[in-house]
Amino acid sequence: MQLDSEQVLRSIEHHHGLVVARAKGIYSFSHLTFHEYFTAREFVVVRQSSEEALQNLVSHITEKRWQEVFLLAVGMSPSADRLLLLIKEKIDAILSKHENLLYFITWVNQKSISVKVPFTTLTVREFYIDFDYEFNFDFSLNNYLTKSESELDFESESNRDNFDYAIRDGLKNSFDSAINGLKKSRFLLLNRLNFFSTEDEEPLRHLSLHADEFEVDNALISALNHSRKLAFAASTVSKFKIGSQLSYALNRAITSTSDYELQRSLRRFKQQIPDPDKDRGIFKTLWRANGKSWVEKLKLLLISYRNIGHEWHFTDEQKEIFKQYYDAHKILISCLNSDCYVSREVRQQIEDTLLLPIAEIKQRQQQS
């Protein structure tokens, strides 16, 4: 019987390639899909989704190679509620031992609550996470979830030719409206030319064009980043171009905000720094001498008026931990978006608390 089974395995290996010999007497499936399927089946079917089995499974949530296993496991489950809740609990606990990251995600929540924009809470939280120049994420979590009507309207409008639309819209109304429409078209044209924009501002810039508070914060953080480049970094980009980008960002913030005190403070700051188009002879010298104090002054303005511009000083380890936290959210949202069965109550509970600090989640649970 042993001889027959070995011959069968060798025949399958030779003719079908489903299994391969890893060592003498040891065979495994050649394709990863089989491994993933039977791993998921072990947890859900063989071990019947016991608490111990599910706890064992969710311990792998930060491992990318387990993503398909999670998707298969929720799909196999008659009800994925318990597994999804355990995944969410495990994700929330990732940051629990990292005080600086907890401060950061708490700030994200506080800042998100303070702004009024026509987007889902998840979009707003993602906006302010991506806002921090120390992270470099793909800003995609909300793409997996159902969007609000205002976001769908925003996307539909974004697909139009905004440049032509702005002119037509202006010319249909009064002379003043026409002028405003032409100003808008000019702004969009400048944006298309992409001279003043930088790659790290996308997709924030895209969203901020349709929400005043996003636009103000995006312009201010852009100004702060450009000022840092002028004061500290040796850049291959012309200092004069960075200076122009800084001036443009400040003008964006001044024209976008309705806060008179912030406008006045920004105008005063702008008057103190050299104009790259008028003061080229002394531009670099002045930034070399005063750059650090200018950056600090602008940063304090941002913190005071908009609660942005904080320096978190994350270590490489903390950045990696937060990336695991963010990537684990992607897996969870992919599971929610799969064809698994999940009750409305559990789905809503999970979606409402995505990217929230664990203390806030516990507080909400106590209040409910």
Helices and strands as residue ranges (DSSP letters): H 2-15, E 19-23, E 26-29, H 32-41, I 42-46, H 51-58, G 64-66, H 67-76, H 81-93, H 99-114, H 121-130, G 141-144, H 149-158, H 162-171, H 175-193, G 199-201, H 204-208, H 212-231, H 239-256, H 260-272, H 280-306, H 316-336, H 344-352, H 358-367
